[in-house]
Structure formats: C-alpha cells, structure tokens
Amino acid sequence: MPDTMTVRWQPDRMPAQPGWPMPTLMQALRRGFAGRCPACGQTRMFTGWLRVKSACPACTAPLGAVRADDAPPYFTIFIVGHFVIGVAVALDLLVSLSVAAELAIFLPLTAILSLALLRPIKGATVGLMLRLRMDAMP
C-alpha cells in the first residue's frame, strides 16, 4: 500500500542568533562612523588606516568577515563630489575667480574631505553590513 500522506517540508522559521550583541541600525552606524566596534562599541574597529580587525576582542563580532570593499570609496566620492561641486557653483555665481585660484581652492578641499571622510564612512558601512548580517558566514 503506497504512502498517500504528503509530508510538507517546514523550514526553520527562526533565524539563527549571532554570538555577539545586535545593536539597532542607528547604533551600528554611529559606532562604526566613530571607529568603534558596531556591535558593542567598546573597542576600536581599525588596526590601520582602513584595515579592520578580524574580530572584536570584547564581543567577538566578526568584523573582518564583513567585506565592505568598494562601497566606502563610492559613498565618499558621492558625498564629497556633491559638496565640492555645490560650493564651486555657488562661489562661481558670487565671485569671478581665475582657474588657478579655483584649482588652488578646490583640489586641496577635495583631497582633504576625501581623506577625512573615507575612514568614518568605511566604519559606518561595516556597521551597516554587520547589522544586516552581511558577514561572510561559513
């Protein structure tokens, strides 16, 4: 006699909880922007200028497993570009400067803003990705 009872597969509906504290989205972004661990906020996230620690020594969050890669430079270019172009257009409408004067103003401004924002934006991106569980889990 054939088995006529159908068995439906039921997926595990409860997502696995991480082994580290899970902050709110704004906490993770704020902590990452400040260069702290997005999960606990107790330790520094970076070991070098842009190198992220492999794991947080306080809460064991896998910071190194989060692959931010190209997103922080794109976000930085987007923010700095909009700011610098807006200031350049506004200055051009108010004052007539020579090309050399504009280069002397806006090239250093662009470089300084890009270097100043790259690390905080990378930290915020790592915080966002860790909060959204985008770490490279085995």
DSSP file (Angstrom, degrees, kcal/mol; ACC not computed):
  #  RESIDUE AA STRUCTURE BP1 BP2  ACC     N-H-->O    O-->H-N    N-H-->O    O-->H-N    TCO  KAPPA ALPHA  PHI   PSI    X-CA   Y-CA   Z-CA
    1    1 A M              0   0    0      0, 0.0     2,-0.0     0, 0.0     3,-0.0   0.000 360.0 360.0 360.0 123.4    0.0    0.0    0.0
    2    2 A P        -     0   0    0      0, 0.0     2,-0.8     0, 0.0     0, 0.0  -0.333 360.0-106.9 -71.7 150.9    1.6    3.3   -1.1
    3    3 A D        +     0   0    0      1,-0.2     0, 0.0    -2,-0.0     0, 0.0  -0.686  39.3 176.2 -77.8 109.8    2.0    6.0    1.4
    4    4 A T        +     0   0    0     -2,-0.8     2,-0.6     2,-0.1    -1,-0.2   0.538  46.4 102.7 -95.0  -8.6   -0.6    8.6    0.4
    5    5 A M        -     0   0    0      1,-0.0     2,-0.4     2,-0.0    -2,-0.0  -0.653  66.2-142.9 -80.1 121.5    0.1   11.1    3.2
    6    6 A T        -     0   0    0     -2,-0.6     2,-0.6     1,-0.0    -2,-0.1  -0.666   7.0-151.7 -87.3 138.2    2.0   14.0    1.9
    7    7 A V        -     0   0    0     -2,-0.4     2,-0.5     2,-0.0    -2,-0.0  -0.937   8.1-151.0-110.6 123.4    4.6   15.5    4.1
    8    8 A R        -     0   0    0     -2,-0.6     2,-0.3     1,-0.0    -2,-0.0  -0.789  18.0-122.0 -96.8 134.9    5.4   19.1    3.6
    9    9 A W        -     0   0    0     -2,-0.5    -1,-0.0     1,-0.0    -2,-0.0  -0.580  23.6-158.5 -73.5 130.7    8.8   20.4    4.4
   10   10 A Q        -     0   0    0     -2,-0.3     3,-0.0     0, 0.0    -1,-0.0  -0.951  11.6-139.7-113.0 115.6    8.7   23.2    7.0
   11   11 A P        -     0   0    0      0, 0.0     2,-0.8     0, 0.0     3,-0.0  -0.327  32.1 -94.9 -70.9 157.0   11.7   25.5    7.1
   12   12 A D        -     0   0    0      1,-0.2     0, 0.0     2,-0.0     0, 0.0  -0.625  40.2-167.0 -70.8 112.6   13.2   26.6   10.3
   13   13 A R        +     0   0    0     -2,-0.8    -1,-0.2     2,-0.1     0, 0.0   0.621  62.3  83.6 -83.7 -13.3   11.5   29.9   10.7
   14   14 A M  S    S-     0   0    0     -3,-0.0     2,-0.1     3,-0.0     3,-0.1  -0.817  78.9-133.7 -92.7 117.5   13.6   31.3   13.5
   15   15 A P        -     0   0    0      0, 0.0     2,-0.2     0, 0.0    -2,-0.1  -0.397  31.8 -97.9 -68.1 147.3   16.9   32.9   12.1
   16   16 A A        -     0   0    0      1,-0.1     0, 0.0    -2,-0.1     0, 0.0  -0.440  38.0-126.2 -66.0 133.4   20.0   31.8   14.0
   17   17 A Q        -     0   0    0     -2,-0.2    -1,-0.1     1,-0.1    -3,-0.0  -0.613  24.8-117.2 -81.8 138.3   21.0   34.4   16.5
   18   18 A P        -     0   0    0      0, 0.0     4,-0.1     0, 0.0    -1,-0.1  -0.279  16.4-121.1 -71.6 162.9   24.6   35.7   16.3
   19   19 A G  S    S+     0   0    0     41,-0.1    -2,-0.0     2,-0.1    42,-0.0   0.227  91.9  64.0 -88.0  14.5   27.0   35.2   19.0
   20   20 A W  S    S-     0   0    0     40,-0.1    40,-0.1    42,-0.0     2,-0.1  -0.878  99.9 -78.8-131.6 163.5   27.6   38.9   19.5
   21   21 A P        -     0   0    0      0, 0.0    -2,-0.1     0, 0.0    38,-0.0  -0.372  38.7-142.5 -65.4 141.8   25.3   41.8   20.6
   22   22 A M        -     0   0    0     -4,-0.1    17,-0.1    -2,-0.1     3,-0.1  -0.886  20.0-164.7-109.2 103.4   23.0   43.0   17.9
   23   23 A P        -     0   0    0      0, 0.0    17,-0.1     0, 0.0    16,-0.0  -0.219  29.9 -89.1 -78.2 172.8   22.6   46.8   18.1
   24   24 A T     >  -     0   0    0      1,-0.1     4,-2.4     4,-0.0     5,-0.2  -0.313  43.8-103.7 -71.4 167.9   19.9   48.9   16.4
   25   25 A L  H  > S+     0   0    0      1,-0.2     4,-2.3     2,-0.2     5,-0.2   0.920 121.7  47.7 -61.9 -45.1   20.7   50.2   12.9
   26   26 A M  H  > S+     0   0    0      1,-0.2     4,-2.7     2,-0.2    -1,-0.2   0.882 111.0  51.5 -66.4 -37.9   21.4   53.7   14.1
   27   27 A Q  H  > S+     0   0    0      2,-0.2     4,-2.9     1,-0.2     5,-0.3   0.930 110.5  48.7 -62.7 -44.6   23.7   52.5   16.9
   28   28 A A  H  X S+     0   0    0     -4,-2.4     4,-2.3     1,-0.2    -2,-0.2   0.909 114.0  45.9 -63.3 -42.1   25.7   50.4   14.5
   29   29 A L  H  X S+     0   0    0     -4,-2.3     4,-2.5    98,-0.2    -2,-0.2   0.926 115.2  46.7 -65.7 -44.6   26.0   53.3   12.0
   30   30 A R  H  X S+     0   0    0     -4,-2.7     4,-1.7     2,-0.2    -2,-0.2   0.922 114.7  45.8 -65.2 -45.4   27.0   55.7   14.8
   31   31 A R  H  <>S+     0   0    0     -4,-2.9     5,-2.7    -5,-0.2     4,-0.4   0.914 114.6  48.0 -64.7 -42.5   29.5   53.4   16.4
   32   32 A G  H ><5S+     0   0    0     -4,-2.3     3,-1.3    -5,-0.3    92,-0.4   0.903 109.1  53.0 -64.7 -41.0   31.0   52.4   13.0
   33   33 A F  H 3<5S+     0   0    0     -4,-2.5    -1,-0.2    90,-0.3    -2,-0.2   0.846 108.7  51.2 -62.0 -33.7   31.3   56.1   12.0
   34   34 A A  T 3<5S-     0   0    0     -4,-1.7    -1,-0.3    -5,-0.2    -2,-0.2   0.525 120.0-112.0 -80.9  -5.6   33.1   56.8   15.2
   35   35 A G  T < 5S+     0   0    0     -3,-1.3    10,-2.6    -4,-0.4    11,-0.5   0.662  76.7 125.3  84.3  16.4   35.6   53.9   14.5
   36   36 A R  B   <S-A   44   0A   0     -5,-2.7    -1,-0.3     8,-0.3     8,-0.2  -0.561  76.7 -76.3-100.2 168.3   34.3   51.7   17.4
   37   37 A C     >  -     0   0    0      6,-2.2     4,-1.4    -2,-0.2    -1,-0.1  -0.498  39.6-144.4 -62.4 125.1   33.0   48.1   17.2
   38   38 A P  T  4 S+     0   0    0      0, 0.0    -7,-0.2     0, 0.0    -1,-0.2   0.781  94.2  50.8 -65.9 -25.1   29.5   48.4   15.8
   39   39 A A  T  4 S+     0   0    0    -17,-0.1   -11,-0.0    -8,-0.1    -2,-0.0   0.941 133.3   2.7 -79.4 -48.6   28.2   45.6   17.9
   40   40 A C  T  4 S-     0   0    0      3,-0.1    -1,-0.1   -17,-0.1   -18,-0.0   0.701  78.3-140.8-113.5 -26.0   29.4   46.6   21.4
   41   41 A G  S  < S+     0   0    0     -4,-1.4     4,-0.0     2,-0.1     3,-0.0   0.592  71.6 107.9  76.4  10.4   31.1   50.0   20.9
   42   42 A Q  S    S+     0   0    0     -6,-0.1     2,-0.2     2,-0.1    -1,-0.0   0.805  71.7  37.8 -92.7 -31.8   33.8   49.1   23.4
   43   43 A T  S    S-     0   0    0      1,-0.0    -6,-2.2    -6,-0.0     2,-0.2  -0.727  88.4 -91.3-120.4 167.2   36.9   48.6   21.2
   44   44 A R  B     -A   36   0A   0     -2,-0.2    -8,-0.3    -8,-0.2    -9,-0.1  -0.497  24.2-152.3 -75.7 146.5   38.4   50.2   18.2
   45   45 A M  S    S+     0   0    0    -10,-2.6     8,-2.8    -2,-0.2     2,-0.3   0.782  71.4  67.2 -88.3 -30.0   37.4   48.7   14.8
   46   46 A F  B     -B   52   0B   0    -11,-0.5     6,-0.2     6,-0.2     3,-0.1  -0.703  46.1-175.3-101.8 143.5   40.6   49.6   12.8
   47   47 A T  S    S+     0   0    0      4,-2.9     2,-0.2    -2,-0.3     5,-0.2   0.652  82.6   4.6-100.7 -24.2   44.1   48.3   13.2
   48   48 A G  S    S-     0   0    0      3,-1.1     5,-0.1     5,-0.0    -2,-0.0  -0.511 109.3 -59.4-134.5-155.9   45.5   50.6   10.5
   49   49 A W  S    S-     0   0    0     -2,-0.2    -3,-0.1     1,-0.2     0, 0.0   0.947 129.9  -8.4 -62.6 -48.9   44.2   53.5    8.3
   50   50 A L  S    S+     0   0    0      2,-0.1     2,-0.5    72,-0.0    -1,-0.2   0.334 103.3 116.3-129.6   4.6   41.5   51.3    6.7
   51   51 A R        -     0   0    0      1,-0.0    -4,-2.9    -5,-0.0    -3,-1.1  -0.659  54.4-146.1 -82.5 125.5   42.3   47.8    7.9
   52   52 A V  B     -B   46   0B   0     -2,-0.5    -6,-0.2    -6,-0.2    -7,-0.1  -0.686  21.2-106.8 -92.2 141.9   39.5   46.3   10.0
   53   53 A K        -     0   0    0     -8,-2.8     3,-0.1    -2,-0.3    -1,-0.1  -0.263  24.0-124.4 -60.4 152.8   40.3   43.9   12.9
   54   54 A S  S    S-     0   0    0      1,-0.3    10,-1.9     9,-0.2    11,-0.5   0.881  88.3  -5.5 -69.3 -37.1   39.4   40.3   12.3
   55   55 A A  S    S-     0   0    0      7,-0.2    -1,-0.3     8,-0.2     6,-0.0  -0.989  77.7-101.7-154.0 152.7   37.2   40.1   15.4
   56   56 A C     >  -     0   0    0      5,-2.0     4,-1.9    -2,-0.3   -11,-0.1  -0.634  24.8-147.5 -75.3 127.4   36.3   42.4   18.3
   57   57 A P  T  4 S+     0   0    0      0, 0.0    -1,-0.1     0, 0.0     0, 0.0   0.754  94.6  47.3 -68.3 -21.7   38.2   41.3   21.4
   58   58 A A  T  4 S+     0   0    0      1,-0.1    -2,-0.0     3,-0.1     0, 0.0   0.903 131.7  10.4 -86.4 -44.1   35.3   42.4   23.7
   59   59 A C  T  4 S-     0   0    0      2,-0.1    -1,-0.1   -38,-0.0    -3,-0.0   0.425  91.0-123.9-119.8   0.3   32.3   40.8   22.0
   60   60 A T     <  +     0   0    0     -4,-1.9   -41,-0.1     1,-0.2   -40,-0.1   0.689  47.5 165.7  63.1  23.2   33.8   38.5   19.3
   61   61 A A        -     0   0    0      1,-0.1     2,-2.1    -5,-0.1    -5,-2.0  -0.520  44.9-119.7 -66.2 134.0   31.9   40.2   16.5
   62   62 A P    >   +     0   0    0      0, 0.0     3,-0.7     0, 0.0     4,-0.4  -0.470  47.9 161.2 -79.3  76.1   33.4   39.1   13.2
   63   63 A L  G >  S+     0   0    0     -2,-2.1     3,-1.1     1,-0.2    -8,-0.2   0.862  71.4  54.8 -65.0 -36.9   34.5   42.5   11.9
   64   64 A G  G 3  S+     0   0    0    -10,-1.9    -1,-0.2     1,-0.2   -10,-0.1   0.697  98.0  64.0 -71.6 -18.9   37.0   41.1    9.4
   65   65 A A  G <  S+     0   0    0     -3,-0.7    71,-1.5   -11,-0.5     2,-0.7   0.645  81.6  91.9 -79.3 -13.7   34.4   38.9    7.8
   66   66 A V    <   -     0   0    0     -3,-1.1     2,-1.0    -4,-0.4     3,-0.2  -0.734  67.7-156.1 -83.9 117.8   32.4   41.9    6.7
   67   67 A R        +     0   0    0     -2,-0.7     3,-0.2    67,-0.5    -3,-0.1  -0.745  26.0 163.5-100.0  89.1   33.7   42.8    3.2
   68   68 A A    >   +     0   0    0     -2,-1.0     3,-2.0     1,-0.2    -1,-0.2   0.818  22.7 152.3 -74.0 -31.2   33.0   46.5    2.6
   69   69 A D  T 3   -     0   0    0      1,-0.3    -1,-0.2    -3,-0.2    -3,-0.0  -0.100  69.0  -0.1  43.6-108.0   35.4   46.5   -0.4
   70   70 A D  T 3> S+     0   0    0      1,-0.2     4,-1.7    -3,-0.2    -1,-0.3   0.559 110.1  85.5 -93.3  -9.2   34.4   49.3   -2.8
   71   71 A A  H <> S+     0   0    0     -3,-2.0     4,-2.6     1,-0.2     5,-0.2   0.923  85.7  53.6 -63.3 -46.7   31.3   50.7   -1.2
   72   72 A P  H  > S+     0   0    0      0, 0.0     4,-2.5     0, 0.0    -1,-0.2   0.910 109.3  47.7 -59.6 -43.3   33.1   53.3    1.1
   73   73 A P  H  > S+     0   0    0      0, 0.0     4,-2.7     0, 0.0     5,-0.2   0.911 112.6  50.2 -62.5 -38.2   35.1   54.9   -1.7
   74   74 A Y  H  X S+     0   0    0     -4,-1.7     4,-2.4     2,-0.2     5,-0.1   0.941 112.7  45.9 -62.7 -46.3   31.9   55.2   -3.8
   75   75 A F  H  X S+     0   0    0     -4,-2.6     4,-2.5     2,-0.2     5,-0.2   0.899 113.5  50.4 -62.7 -40.1   30.0   56.8   -0.9
   76   76 A T  H  X S+     0   0    0     -4,-2.5     4,-2.9    -5,-0.2     5,-0.4   0.931 111.0  47.6 -64.7 -45.7   32.9   59.1   -0.2
   77   77 A I  H  X S+     0   0    0     -4,-2.7     4,-2.5     1,-0.2     5,-0.3   0.906 112.2  51.2 -61.0 -41.6   33.1   60.2   -3.8
   78   78 A F  H  X S+     0   0    0     -4,-2.4     4,-1.8    -5,-0.2    -2,-0.2   0.935 115.7  39.9 -61.8 -47.7   29.4   60.8   -4.0
   79   79 A I  H  X S+     0   0    0     -4,-2.5     4,-2.2     2,-0.2    -2,-0.2   0.955 119.8  43.2 -68.7 -51.1   29.3   62.9   -0.8
   80   80 A V  H  X S+     0   0    0     -4,-2.9     4,-3.0    -5,-0.2     5,-0.3   0.902 113.3  53.1 -64.5 -41.0   32.5   64.9   -1.5
   81   81 A G  H  X S+     0   0    0     -4,-2.5     4,-2.4    -5,-0.4     5,-0.3   0.925 110.5  46.1 -60.6 -45.8   31.6   65.4   -5.1
   82   82 A H  H  X S+     0   0    0     -4,-1.8     4,-1.9    -5,-0.3    -1,-0.2   0.903 116.1  46.1 -65.2 -39.8   28.2   66.8   -4.4
   83   83 A F  H  X S+     0   0    0     -4,-2.2     4,-2.4     2,-0.2     5,-0.2   0.958 115.7  43.8 -66.9 -49.8   29.6   69.1   -1.7
   84   84 A V  H  X S+     0   0    0     -4,-3.0     4,-2.6     1,-0.2    -2,-0.2   0.902 115.1  48.2 -66.0 -41.8   32.6   70.4   -3.7
   85   85 A I  H  X S+     0   0    0     -4,-2.4     4,-2.5    -5,-0.3     5,-0.2   0.904 111.6  50.9 -66.2 -39.4   30.6   70.9   -6.9
   86   86 A G  H  X S+     0   0    0     -4,-1.9     4,-2.3    -5,-0.3    -2,-0.2   0.918 113.1  44.7 -62.3 -43.5   27.9   72.7   -4.9
   87   87 A V  H  X S+     0   0    0     -4,-2.4     4,-2.7     2,-0.2     5,-0.2   0.892 112.8  52.0 -67.4 -39.5   30.4   75.0   -3.3
   88   88 A A  H  X S+     0   0    0     -4,-2.6     4,-2.2    -5,-0.2    -2,-0.2   0.912 111.7  45.7 -64.3 -42.4   32.2   75.6   -6.6
   89   89 A V  H  X S+     0   0    0     -4,-2.5     4,-1.8     2,-0.2    -2,-0.2   0.923 114.3  48.4 -66.7 -43.6   29.0   76.6   -8.4
   90   90 A A  H  X S+     0   0    0     -4,-2.3     4,-1.4    -5,-0.2    -2,-0.2   0.913 113.3  47.2 -63.4 -41.9   27.9   78.9   -5.5
   91   91 A L  H  X S+     0   0    0     -4,-2.7     4,-3.1     1,-0.2    -1,-0.2   0.880 109.8  53.8 -66.3 -37.2   31.3   80.5   -5.4
   92   92 A D  H  < S+     0   0    0     -4,-2.2    -1,-0.2     1,-0.2    -2,-0.2   0.836 108.4  49.9 -66.8 -32.0   31.3   80.9   -9.2
   93   93 A L  H  < S+     0   0    0     -4,-1.8    -1,-0.2    -5,-0.1    -2,-0.2   0.814 119.0  37.9 -73.6 -29.8   28.0   82.7   -9.0
   94   94 A L  H  < S+     0   0    0     -4,-1.4     2,-0.4     1,-0.2    -2,-0.2   0.880 125.7  20.5 -87.7 -42.2   29.2   85.1   -6.3
   95   95 A V     <  -     0   0    0     -4,-3.1     2,-0.9    -5,-0.2    -1,-0.2  -0.957  67.4-131.3-133.6 144.3   32.8   85.8   -7.3
   96   96 A S        +     0   0    0     -2,-0.4     2,-0.3    -3,-0.1    -4,-0.1  -0.856  36.6 176.8 -98.1 106.1   34.7   85.5  -10.5
   97   97 A L        -     0   0    0     -2,-0.9     2,-0.1     1,-0.1    -2,-0.0  -0.727  30.6-108.2-106.5 156.6   37.9   83.7   -9.8
   98   98 A S     >  -     0   0    0     -2,-0.3     4,-2.2     1,-0.1     5,-0.2  -0.344  32.5-109.9 -74.3 164.5   40.7   82.6  -12.1
   99   99 A V  H  > S+     0   0    0      1,-0.2     4,-2.5     2,-0.2     5,-0.2   0.888 119.7  53.9 -62.6 -39.6   41.1   78.9  -13.0
  100  100 A A  H  > S+     0   0    0      2,-0.2     4,-2.3     1,-0.2    -1,-0.2   0.892 108.7  48.7 -64.0 -39.2   44.3   78.8  -11.0
  101  101 A A  H  > S+     0   0    0      2,-0.2     4,-1.4     1,-0.2    -1,-0.2   0.904 111.3  49.6 -67.4 -40.9   42.6   80.2   -7.9
  102  102 A E  H  X S+     0   0    0     -4,-2.2     4,-3.2     2,-0.2     5,-0.3   0.908 111.8  48.5 -64.5 -40.9   39.8   77.7   -8.2
  103  103 A L  H  X S+     0   0    0     -4,-2.5     4,-1.8     1,-0.2    -2,-0.2   0.902 109.0  53.7 -63.0 -40.7   42.3   74.9   -8.6
  104  104 A A  H  < S+     0   0    0     -4,-2.3    -1,-0.2    -5,-0.2    -2,-0.2   0.781 118.1  36.9 -65.5 -26.0   44.2   76.2   -5.5
  105  105 A I  H  X S+     0   0    0     -4,-1.4     4,-1.4    -3,-0.2    -2,-0.2   0.915 122.4  37.1 -88.3 -51.2   40.9   76.1   -3.5
  106  106 A F  H  X S+     0   0    0     -4,-3.2     4,-2.2     2,-0.2    -3,-0.2   0.750 107.4  59.1 -86.7 -25.4   39.1   73.0   -4.7
  107  107 A L  H  X S+     0   0    0     -4,-1.8     4,-2.2    -5,-0.3     5,-0.2   0.965 112.9  39.4 -66.7 -50.3   41.9   70.5   -5.3
  108  108 A P  H  > S+     0   0    0      0, 0.0     4,-3.0     0, 0.0     5,-0.3   0.901 115.4  54.0 -64.1 -37.6   43.1   70.6   -1.7
  109  109 A L  H  X S+     0   0    0     -4,-1.4     4,-2.4     1,-0.2     5,-0.2   0.916 110.2  46.8 -61.1 -42.7   39.5   70.8   -0.4
  110  110 A T  H  X S+     0   0    0     -4,-2.2     4,-2.2     2,-0.2    -1,-0.2   0.922 114.6  46.3 -65.1 -44.3   38.6   67.7   -2.3
  111  111 A A  H  X S+     0   0    0     -4,-2.2     4,-2.3     2,-0.2     5,-0.2   0.922 114.5  46.9 -65.5 -43.9   41.6   65.8   -1.2
  112  112 A I  H  X S+     0   0    0     -4,-3.0     4,-2.3     1,-0.2    -2,-0.2   0.930 114.3  46.2 -65.6 -45.8   41.2   66.8    2.5
  113  113 A L  H  X S+     0   0    0     -4,-2.4     4,-2.0    -5,-0.3    -1,-0.2   0.894 112.6  51.1 -64.3 -39.1   37.5   66.0    2.6
  114  114 A S  H  X S+     0   0    0     -4,-2.2     4,-1.6    -5,-0.2    -2,-0.2   0.933 114.0  42.8 -64.5 -45.5   38.0   62.6    0.8
  115  115 A L  H  X S+     0   0    0     -4,-2.3     4,-0.6     1,-0.2    -1,-0.2   0.858 114.9  50.8 -69.1 -34.2   40.8   61.6    3.3
  116  116 A A  H  < S+     0   0    0     -4,-2.3    -1,-0.2    -5,-0.2    -2,-0.2   0.836 117.6  37.6 -72.5 -31.8   38.8   62.8    6.3
  117  117 A L  H  X S+     0   0    0     -4,-2.0     4,-2.3    -5,-0.2     5,-0.3   0.665  96.6  78.8 -95.0 -17.4   35.6   61.0    5.4
  118  118 A L  H  X S+     0   0    0     -4,-1.6     4,-2.1     1,-0.2     5,-0.2   0.924  96.1  44.2 -62.3 -46.8   36.9   57.7    4.0
  119  119 A R  H  X S+     0   0    0     -4,-0.6     4,-2.4     2,-0.2    -1,-0.2   0.939 115.4  45.9 -67.2 -47.8   37.6   56.0    7.3
  120  120 A P  H  > S+     0   0    0      0, 0.0     4,-2.4     0, 0.0    -1,-0.2   0.888 113.7  50.3 -62.2 -35.9   34.3   57.1    9.1
  121  121 A I  H  X S+     0   0    0     -4,-2.3     4,-2.1     2,-0.2    -2,-0.2   0.880 109.9  50.2 -69.8 -35.7   32.3   56.1    6.0
  122  122 A K  H  X S+     0   0    0     -4,-2.1     4,-2.5    -5,-0.3    -1,-0.2   0.915 110.6  50.4 -65.8 -40.8   34.1   52.7    5.9
  123  123 A G  H  X S+     0   0    0     -4,-2.4     4,-2.3     1,-0.2   -90,-0.3   0.915 111.4  47.3 -61.5 -43.1   33.3   52.2    9.6
  124  124 A A  H  X S+     0   0    0     -4,-2.4     4,-2.5   -92,-0.4    -1,-0.2   0.867 111.3  51.9 -66.4 -36.0   29.6   53.1    9.1
  125  125 A T  H  X S+     0   0    0     -4,-2.1     4,-2.6     2,-0.2    -2,-0.2   0.911 110.0  48.0 -66.9 -42.1   29.5   50.7    6.1
  126  126 A V  H  X S+     0   0    0     -4,-2.5     4,-2.5     2,-0.2    -2,-0.2   0.907 112.2  50.8 -63.7 -40.9   30.9   47.9    8.2
  127  127 A G  H  X S+     0   0    0     -4,-2.3     4,-2.3     2,-0.2    -2,-0.2   0.918 111.5  47.3 -61.6 -44.0   28.4   48.7   10.9
  128  128 A L  H  X S+     0   0    0     -4,-2.5     4,-2.1     1,-0.2    -2,-0.2   0.930 114.0  46.7 -62.2 -46.1   25.5   48.6    8.5
  129  129 A M  H  <>S+     0   0    0     -4,-2.6     5,-3.4     1,-0.2     6,-0.2   0.864 112.5  49.5 -68.0 -35.5   26.7   45.4    6.9
  130  130 A L  H ><5S+     0   0    0     -4,-2.5     3,-1.2     3,-0.2    -1,-0.2   0.904 111.3  49.9 -68.5 -39.9   27.2   43.7   10.3
  131  131 A R  H 3<5S+     0   0    0     -4,-2.3    -2,-0.2     1,-0.3    -1,-0.2   0.872 111.1  48.4 -65.3 -36.9   23.8   44.8   11.5
  132  132 A L  T 3<5S-     0   0    0     -4,-2.1    -1,-0.3    -5,-0.2    -2,-0.2   0.356 116.4-117.5 -84.7   6.6   22.2   43.5    8.3
  133  133 A R  T < 5 +     0   0    0     -3,-1.2    -3,-0.2    -5,-0.1     4,-0.1   0.890  65.9 145.6  59.3  44.1   24.1   40.2    8.9
  134  134 A M      < +     0   0    0     -5,-3.4   -67,-0.5    -6,-0.1    -4,-0.2   0.067  26.8 126.8 -96.6  23.3   26.1   40.5    5.6
  135  135 A D  S    S-     0   0    0     -6,-0.2     2,-1.6    -5,-0.2   -69,-0.2  -0.449  76.8 -98.9 -77.1 156.2   29.2   39.0    7.1
  136  136 A A        -     0   0    0    -71,-1.5    -1,-0.1   -74,-0.2    -2,-0.1  -0.587  49.8-172.4 -78.7  89.5   30.7   36.0    5.3
  137  137 A M              0   0    0     -2,-1.6     0, 0.0    -4,-0.1     0, 0.0  -0.635 360.0 360.0 -86.4 141.8   29.3   33.2    7.3
  138  138 A P              0   0    0      0, 0.0    -1,-0.1     0, 0.0    -2,-0.1   0.501 360.0 360.0 -69.6 360.0   30.5   29.7    6.7
